[in-house]
Amino acid sequence: MAKRKTLMDEFREELVGDKELNELYQRELRKLKLANQILAARQTAGLSQAALAKRIGTQQSGVARMEAASCSSYTMVTLAKIAAATGFKLEIRFVPDGAKRQTATR
């Protein structure tokens, strides 16, 4: 019996075949991962959104936007404030872009 294709299988195939869609997906995924890290740091520190907002000098709604990945322009200063307010260290790294590296080596 053949395995039935799931919606996720179809989506992955579409991502492979559509470079623009894949780039958009990867960009949104990075934003979501950052939003989840902010949420996890706040929760680990035992802070409410309002308490974190007060510590970093913004409004609760701003923290909510950052945690919902609807914020697209995080500044280094804001991320450093969040890290300090939650007892974390901010680490920024450059990592190779697998897709671009493969293209460059061909």
Residue frames relative to the residue before (quaternion, step in Angstrom):
aa qw qx qy qz dx dy dz
M 1.0000 0.0000 0.0000 0.0000 0.00 0.00 0.00
A 0.3975 -0.7375 0.5018 0.2151 3.57 -0.74 1.08
K 0.4981 -0.6466 0.4917 0.3033 3.51 -1.09 0.81
R 0.4072 -0.7176 0.5189 0.2235 3.52 -0.92 0.98
K 0.4642 -0.6766 0.4996 0.2776 3.58 -0.99 0.87
T 0.2882 -0.7370 0.5861 0.1738 3.51 -0.99 0.88
L 0.6703 -0.4650 0.3832 0.4332 3.52 -1.30 0.19
M 0.6417 0.5243 -0.3221 0.4579 3.58 1.02 -0.79
D 0.6082 0.5407 -0.3466 0.4665 3.60 1.05 -0.73
E 0.6681 0.4969 -0.2929 0.4700 3.56 0.91 -0.93
F 0.6424 0.5257 -0.3187 0.4577 3.58 1.01 -0.83
R 0.6441 0.5201 -0.3206 0.4603 3.60 0.95 -0.88
E 0.6416 0.5193 -0.3200 0.4651 3.58 0.96 -0.84
E 0.6533 0.5090 -0.3095 0.4673 3.56 1.00 -0.83
L 0.6317 0.5345 -0.3314 0.4532 3.59 1.02 -0.78
V 0.6451 0.5223 -0.3171 0.4589 3.56 0.98 -0.86
G 0.7451 0.4362 -0.2199 0.4541 3.57 0.95 -0.86
D 0.7546 0.3265 -0.1822 0.5392 3.60 1.18 -0.33
K 0.3176 -0.7969 0.4877 0.1619 3.56 -0.12 1.34
E 0.6594 0.5156 -0.3103 0.4507 3.59 0.91 -0.90
L 0.6609 0.4982 -0.2977 0.4758 3.57 0.93 -0.91
N 0.6422 0.5230 -0.3208 0.4594 3.58 0.98 -0.84
E 0.6502 0.5087 -0.3196 0.4651 3.61 0.93 -0.82
L 0.6465 0.5082 -0.3105 0.4768 3.58 0.98 -0.83
Y 0.6440 0.5248 -0.3081 0.4637 3.56 0.97 -0.90
Q 0.6723 0.4961 -0.2960 0.4630 3.59 0.89 -0.92
R 0.6339 0.5255 -0.3225 0.4670 3.60 1.01 -0.79
E 0.6826 0.4715 -0.2841 0.4807 3.59 0.91 -0.89
L 0.6217 0.5410 -0.3336 0.4578 3.57 1.07 -0.73
R 0.6361 0.5176 -0.3288 0.4684 3.60 1.00 -0.78
K 0.6420 0.5131 -0.3242 0.4684 3.59 0.98 -0.79
L 0.6556 0.5133 -0.3066 0.4612 3.57 0.97 -0.84
K 0.6414 0.5182 -0.3232 0.4643 3.59 0.98 -0.82
L 0.6545 0.4956 -0.3169 0.4749 3.60 0.96 -0.82
A 0.6341 0.5275 -0.3268 0.4614 3.58 0.95 -0.83
N 0.6644 0.4998 -0.2994 0.4681 3.59 0.97 -0.85
Q 0.6308 0.5209 -0.3341 0.4681 3.59 1.07 -0.66
I 0.6293 0.5193 -0.3301 0.4748 3.59 1.03 -0.77
L 0.6477 0.5161 -0.3054 0.4701 3.58 0.94 -0.91
A 0.6795 0.4936 -0.2937 0.4565 3.58 0.85 -0.97
A 0.6395 0.5193 -0.3288 0.4618 3.61 0.97 -0.79
R 0.6584 0.5078 -0.3085 0.4620 3.58 0.94 -0.89
Q 0.6859 0.4809 -0.2873 0.4645 3.57 0.87 -0.93
T 0.6290 0.5277 -0.3323 0.4643 3.60 1.01 -0.76
A 0.6819 0.4718 -0.2740 0.4871 3.57 1.06 -0.77
G 0.4270 -0.7285 0.4410 0.3041 3.59 1.28 -0.17
L 0.4709 0.6813 -0.4271 0.3629 3.55 1.15 0.65
S 0.4082 -0.6406 0.5810 0.2921 3.53 -1.22 0.52
Q 0.6585 -0.4713 0.3824 0.4449 3.56 -1.26 0.17
A 0.6514 0.5244 -0.3134 0.4499 3.58 0.96 -0.84
A 0.6614 0.5028 -0.3104 0.4619 3.59 0.96 -0.84
L 0.6439 0.4978 -0.3229 0.4830 3.59 0.98 -0.80
A 0.6311 0.5438 -0.3299 0.4440 3.56 0.94 -0.89
K 0.6559 0.5095 -0.3111 0.4620 3.58 0.91 -0.88
R 0.6691 0.5150 -0.2966 0.4462 3.59 0.95 -0.87
I 0.7674 0.3495 -0.1956 0.5007 3.60 1.03 -0.73
G 0.5290 -0.6882 0.3779 0.3221 3.56 1.28 0.16
T 0.6019 0.5098 -0.3923 0.4732 3.56 0.93 0.88
Q 0.6013 -0.5436 0.4395 0.3870 3.55 -1.33 -0.18
Q 0.6470 -0.5140 0.3986 0.3980 3.57 -1.26 0.45
S 0.6382 0.5422 -0.3338 0.4328 3.59 0.99 -0.78
G 0.6085 0.5475 -0.3474 0.4575 3.59 1.14 -0.59
V 0.6411 0.4973 -0.3141 0.4930 3.58 1.01 -0.82
A 0.6348 0.5294 -0.3314 0.4549 3.59 0.95 -0.82
R 0.6411 0.5169 -0.3206 0.4680 3.62 0.97 -0.82
M 0.6611 0.5089 -0.3116 0.4549 3.58 0.93 -0.90
E 0.6949 0.4710 -0.2713 0.4709 3.58 0.99 -0.81
A 0.6850 0.4657 -0.2802 0.4852 3.59 1.19 -0.41
A 0.4492 -0.7206 0.4145 0.3273 3.57 1.35 0.11
S 0.4870 0.6477 -0.4626 0.3596 3.59 1.12 0.44
C 0.5507 0.5515 -0.3965 0.4851 3.56 1.34 0.10
S 0.0997 -0.8272 0.5510 0.0473 3.59 -0.78 0.92
S 0.7419 0.3732 -0.2257 0.5092 3.59 1.20 -0.01
Y 0.0255 0.7985 -0.5967 0.0750 3.54 0.54 1.18
T 0.2450 -0.7457 0.5927 0.1807 3.56 -1.00 0.73
M 0.6261 -0.5252 0.4123 0.4027 3.55 -1.23 0.44
V 0.6259 0.5492 -0.3344 0.4413 3.56 1.02 -0.81
T 0.6692 0.4935 -0.3007 0.4671 3.59 0.88 -0.92
L 0.6652 0.4930 -0.3094 0.4677 3.58 0.89 -0.89
A 0.6394 0.5121 -0.3266 0.4714 3.61 1.02 -0.74
K 0.6328 0.5229 -0.3284 0.4672 3.60 1.03 -0.75
I 0.6426 0.5142 -0.3211 0.4687 3.58 0.97 -0.86
A 0.6451 0.5211 -0.3196 0.4585 3.57 0.92 -0.90
A 0.6886 0.4797 -0.2865 0.4622 3.59 0.81 -0.97
A 0.6786 0.5116 -0.2878 0.4416 3.58 0.95 -0.88
T 0.7448 0.3823 -0.2098 0.5050 3.58 1.15 -0.56
G 0.5319 -0.6559 0.3932 0.3637 3.58 1.28 0.02
F 0.5336 0.6006 -0.4133 0.4287 3.55 1.20 0.53
K 0.3910 -0.6623 0.5788 0.2712 3.52 -1.37 0.19
L 0.3423 -0.7238 0.5590 0.2156 3.58 -0.94 0.87
E 0.0267 -0.7897 0.6124 -0.0261 3.54 -0.83 1.06
I 0.0757 -0.7837 0.6164 0.0087 3.57 -0.75 1.10
R 0.0224 -0.8181 0.5738 -0.0325 3.57 -0.81 1.01
F 0.3231 -0.6648 0.6262 0.2478 3.49 -1.33 0.39
V 0.0352 -0.7902 0.6118 -0.0077 3.55 -0.84 1.00
P 0.5687 -0.6094 0.4157 0.3638 3.59 -1.02 0.68
D 0.3529 -0.6923 0.5885 0.2233 3.53 -1.11 0.74
G 0.4043 -0.7696 0.4457 0.2136 3.54 -0.24 1.31
A 0.6717 0.5033 -0.3078 0.4479 3.58 0.88 -0.92
K 0.6888 0.4671 -0.2871 0.4744 3.60 0.88 -0.89
R 0.6326 0.5346 -0.3343 0.4497 3.57 1.02 -0.78
Q 0.6522 0.5092 -0.3238 0.4588 3.60 0.96 -0.81
T 0.6410 0.5243 -0.3155 0.4634 3.57 1.02 -0.84
A 0.6762 0.5120 -0.2911 0.4426 3.58 0.93 -0.93
T 0.7064 0.4643 -0.2757 0.4576 3.61 1.04 -0.63
R 0.5737 0.6014 -0.3867 0.3996 3.60 1.18 -0.15
